[in-house]
Amino acid sequence: MSADGVRLKFKEAIAYFDQKLNLPSAVWADILHGAHTKAFTVAGAMKDDLLVDLRVAVRKAVADGMTLDQFRKDFDTIVAKHGWAYNGGRAWRTKVIYDTNTRVAWNAGRYAQMTDPGLVRRMPYWRYNHSPHSKVPRPQHLAWDGLVLRWDDPWWKTHYPPNGWGCNCWVDPLSPRDLAKLGKDGPDTAPPLDLRPCTVHTSGGPVVIDVPKGIDPGWGYNVGETAFGRPLAEDVMAAWKAEGARAWRPMDEGGGWQNAGRPERLPPAPAPAPPMARAHTPTEARAAIEALLGAEEKAFRGPDGTPVLVDASVLASRLAADQTPFLPLLPDLIEHPTEIWGNFEEHIGTGKVTLRRRFIKVIGLPEGSSRRFLVLMAQVRGGCLETWTVVPSRSPTAANAQRSGALIWPRSQSGDATPDQTPG
């Protein structure tokens, strides 16, 4: 609250929620761990328009402080509008959706505040707090109550709250003076990391994941770190930036969404118009790209409504000479792809998770061609085209190597999946 009684918005929590991508999922385990920081998902909500309406309602809870009772009224309206046969009772399901999204956004926002370099210098210690309002306390969470560690202790990577469904634990920062008031002359020793295998059931089949003791399956990650990244010293960050794409690694764990329900091969689109002349030099390639764009850069809009900015200099720096004849296919690939896949990747240095989108299309070539198909792929991150490739192939299944991650487009519009009984 401000001094005049006007409620101040939690801008970091809102920023966390707003950067998410809508992603349908059949069951809660289809999206695991840090991928949740980039995906807004409600188990069993498979229709785009249903997920959009649910997101609007949840955002009001995050941004405007809408109460659970108010959210339930919006939820009832959405269910009636879409005829959604959701799983579980109304009271239970609405509380899971409401609590999960608001608590995660709040804790992620707190992480962004507490890792501000100025605050870290003044308050370099974090204290774990168990909620006194828990009706049935988790023994392990209760044991962690009052634990004080440095903000950069590796323990927070897996134990930063929330640490399970309905977990109301939180962290607050402490200064050296605060530590002295607690009778401590230094931080505590972090409890040992006790990982145990656990099987979760995704729409793609069972998946075994490692779960820290005392933490619910799927919650053993730091929501703030995966959303905003772990602060690094300037020289270390410069080294990671120099690594470029090599500083990112794919998140292969879990993934009921990985290839689940995808067709074996993409249907080829009709043969394109004759290709343009080949550009033999970087200068010719740059000129050909600018002619295609009509400027140094141009934004195209994908079928899901998201803009994709194509920068001539970036594309020219990563375009092989033998691919320039196919440049006229690029706008159509972005605006009318056959599929769009979201690939979750983690930054090795900061722990931040990002979502790279791959636009994929297969084009059939006229009879008599040495290769019968062209496989097209454009990779986009942060709304900007990163790279683009065209691969001649004898089979449309050559595109399968690019079809990994979460299938974002097209989506099943025939109805809602039936989720299991696990919260999500």
N, C-alpha and C positions, 0 to 999 in steps of 0.2 A: 504494500500500500504506500502511496505517496503521502506527503504531509497534509494535503487537503482531502484525503480520504478517497481519492480516485485510484482504482486498481491499476497497477503498472503491469504491462504485459511482460512475460518471461521470453525475451527475444531470442535467447539461445535455444530454449526448448522449441520455440516455433520454427526457428531455422533448421533444427534437427528434423522436425516432422515434415517441413515443406520440401526438403531435398529428396524425399522418398519417391520411388516409382511404383505405381499401382501394379501389383502382380497377383493374378488369380492363383489360388492353391486349393487342392482338394482336401488335404489334411494338414494339421499344424506342423508336422515334421518335414513337409516339402521344402521349407526354408529353415535353415539352421544357423545358429550362432551369428557371426558378424554380418551375414547377408541381410539380416533383419534391419540393419541400420540403413539400408538402401532400398528396401522393399516394404510397401504397405500391403499387408495381406490379411485376410480374414478367412479362416479355414472353411471351405465349402462355398465361398463366394466366387463363382467362376465367370459370371457375366460382367462385362466392362461397366455397364451403366449401374449395376447394383454396387459394385466396388467403389465407383465414383461417389455415389450417394452416401455410402458408409464412411468414406474418407471425409466428406464435407462435415458430417455429424461429429466424427472423432476430432477433427481439427477445431471445431468450436469448443470442445472440451479442453483441448490443449491450449488454445490461444485465448479463449474468453472465459475460462473457468466454469464452463457449463457443468452442472451437477449431474450425478448419476441418474436421478429421477428425470431431469430434463432430457438427458441423452436417451433414456428409455422411451420417452414420447416420440423423439425423432426416429428411433429404431422401429417402433411400431408402425409409423407412417411408411418407412422404407420397406418393411416386410410386406405390408399390405399392397404397396405400389407394385412390387416386383413378384409377389407371390412366392417369396423365398421360403422353402421348407427347410429351415435351419435345424441343426441337431442340438438337443439338450433343451432344458427349460429356459423360459424367458429370463427369469431373475439371474440364473447362473450364467447364461451366455452373454447377457448385456454387461454384467459385472466383469467378466473375463476380458471382453473387448475394451471396455472403458478403463479398467484398472491397468491392464497391460500397456496400453498406448500412452496413458497419461503418466504413469510411473516411469516408464522407460524414457520418455521425452524429458521429464523433469530431471532425472539422474544424468542423462546425456548433457542437458543444459548446464547442470551444476559442474560437470567435468570440464566443460568449456570455460566456465568462470574460474574454477580452482586451478586450472593449468595456465592461466594468464601469467606470463613471465614475471610481472611485477608482484603478483600475489604469491607466486611460488617462492620468490626471494624472502618475502616477509613471513609466510606461513607454509613452511616446507613439509609439514607433517599432516597426515590424514588420520581421522579416527572413525572406526566402524561403529555404527549405532544401530541397535536392534529396536524396533518400534515397540513402545510400551503398550500399544493398543492391540497387539496381536492376540487373538482369542486362543489360538493353539500355536504357541511358539515352536519353531523348529529348534531342536536342541543344539544343532551345530551353529545356527545363526545366533542363538543366545550366548553360546560360548565365545563368539567373536565380538560380542558387545564390549565396547571400550578399548578394543585393540588399536594401538597407535603405531603406524608405520610411516616411513618416508613416502612422499607422494609418488616417487618413481620406483618403489619396491616392486619386483616382478609379481608379487602376490596379487596385486590389484588387477593384473591382466586377466585373471580368471575369477576373482572374487569381488570385483566392484559391483555393487547392487544396481538393480534388483537381481536376486539370485534364485528366482523361482516364481511360479505362478502365485500371485497374491502377496509376494514379498514386499514389505514396506520398509526395509532397512535403508539407511542412507549414510552418507559420509560427510563429515565437516572438516574444514582445514584448521590447523593449530599452529601457533607461533612457538618459538622456543620458550617464551614467557608462559604461554598456556601449558606447555609441557611441564614446566617447573611447578606450576600451581597444582598439577595432578600428582606431584611427588615423583616425577620421572626425570632422570638426567640424560635420557636418550630414548629413541624409539624402542618398541618391543621387538621381539624376534618373530618373524613370520611363521605361522604354522606350516608344517610340511605339506607339500602338494600330494594328495592321495587320490590318484586317478583310478577309476574303475570302469571297465567296459560295460556298455549298456546298449541294448538293441532297440531302435526306434523304427516304426513302420511308416514308410513314405508311400506315395502313390506309385513309385517305381520299385517297391519291394523293401525288405528289411535292410537296415544300415546299422552297423556297429560304430558307436562313437565313444570316446573317453569322457567320463563325467567326474568332476571333482566331488569328493565326499561332502555331503551337505547341500549340494546344488542340484536343482532339478535338471533333467536331460534337456539340452538345448540352451541352457542359460549360463554356461561356463565361459563367458567372454565379457569384455569391458565395453559397455554400450557407448561410452564417451570416446574411448580410444579408437574404436572402429569407425565412429562417425566423424571425428574431428582430427584424429592423429595424436601421437605422443610427441610432445615438444622435444626437439633435439638442439644441441649446441650448434651455432651457426656454421662452424667448420664441418661438423658431421653432416648437417643438412645439405651443405654444398656438395659434399661427396656423394650423397644419395641422389641429388638432382643430376649430377653428372652421369649417374648410372642409367638415367632415362627409363626406357621400358624394362630394362633388366632389374630394376628395383621393385618390380611388381611380380607377384606369383599368383597363379590361379588358386581359387579355393575349391578344392576337389571334395572336401569332406561333406557327407550327407548328400543332399541333392536328389530328393524324390522327383524334383523337376527335371533332373538331367535326362534328356531324351525320352521322358515318359510320354507315351502315347503319340510320339511323332511318326509320320508316315515313313516307310522304309526309304523312299527317295522323293525328291522334289519333282513336281510335274514341270517339264520344260516349257518356257514361254516361246512364242513364235520367233522365227529368225529376224534379226534386226536389219535395219537399212545398211547399205554398203558402208564399210568403215572409212574414216577420214585418212588423210595421208599421214605417214609415219613421221614423227619428229626425231631428228637425228642428234640434236644437241639440247642441252638444258635450256638455252635461250629459246629455241624453237618450241620446246615443251611448255615453257612458261607462256609463250605467246598463244599457243593452242588452247591452254587452259583459260587464259583471260578472254579469249574469243568465245569460248563456251559459256563462261560466266557472264560475259558482258561487262565485267569489272574485275577488280583485284580480289574481291570476295563476294559471295552470294549465299543467301540462306534458302535452303529448300525445306519443304515440310514433309515429314514422313507420314505414313497412313494412320499412325496413332496420334497425329497432331503435333508431335514434337519437332521443333526446328533443328536443322542440321546446317551449320555454317561450313562452307567450303572456301578455304583460303588458297589462293593461287600459289603463293610461295611455299606453303607447307606441302601441298599436293605435288608440286614440281620437284621438291627435294626428295620425294619418296616414290616417284613414278619411273618405272623402267621404260626405256625407249620403245621396246616392242609392245608396250601397252597403250601408247598414245593413240593408235588408230581406233581404240575402243572407247575413248573419252566420251563420245555422245551417249554411251550407255549409262554413264554415271547418274545423271539426274533421274532417269527412269528407275534405276536401282534404289535410290533413296526414296522416291515418291511412291513407287509401286513394287516393293520387294515381295518375294513369295513368303519369306519368314524373317523375323527379327529375333535374335537371341541375345539375352543379357548374360554377360560373363562377369561374375564377381571375382575381384582380385584384391589381394592384400599387399600393402606397401611394406617391404621387409624392414625398413628403418623405423617408421612411425607407427605401424600397425593399423593405419587407416585403410578402410575398405572402400573400393570404388566399383562402379558398374560401367563396363564397356559394352556397348551395343554393336552387334554384327548384323548388317543388312545382307541377306543372301538371296540369290536368284540364279536359276539355270536357264540358259537360252539354247534352243535347238538350232543347229546350222543346216543349210541346204544339203541335200543328198550329194554325195561325191566329195564332201570335205574330208580332209585327212583326220580331223577330229570332229565328231558329230555334235559336241556340246561346248558351251562356254559356261564356266562356273564363275560367278561374280560375287565379290565380298567387299563390303565397305565397313570399316571399324570406326566407331564414334565414341568419344569420351568428352563429357562436359559440354555436349551440344556442338562439338567441332569434329570434323572429319580428321582422323589420325592417319589412316592409310587405306589404300584401295588396291585390289588385285583382280586380274582376269586370268583364268587358267583354262586353256583348251583341254578337253578331255573326251575319251571314248564313251564314258558312262556318266549319267547324272548323279550316281552315288558318290562321285568324287567330292560333292559338296558336303558329305557327311562329316568330313574332318573338321569343318567349321561349325557344325551344328551341336554346340555344347553349351551348358549353362541353363538358363531359364528361357523357355519359349515365350516370348512376349507378343509376337504377332505371327500368324493369326491365332486367335484363341477360340476355344470351343464356345459357341453361342447357343448350343442346343438346350442347355439347362444346367442346373447346379449339381455338382458332385455331392455324394453323400459322405460327409466327414465322419471320422470315428469319434469316440467319446472323450478323447483327450482334449484339453483346452487349446484354443488357438484362435 
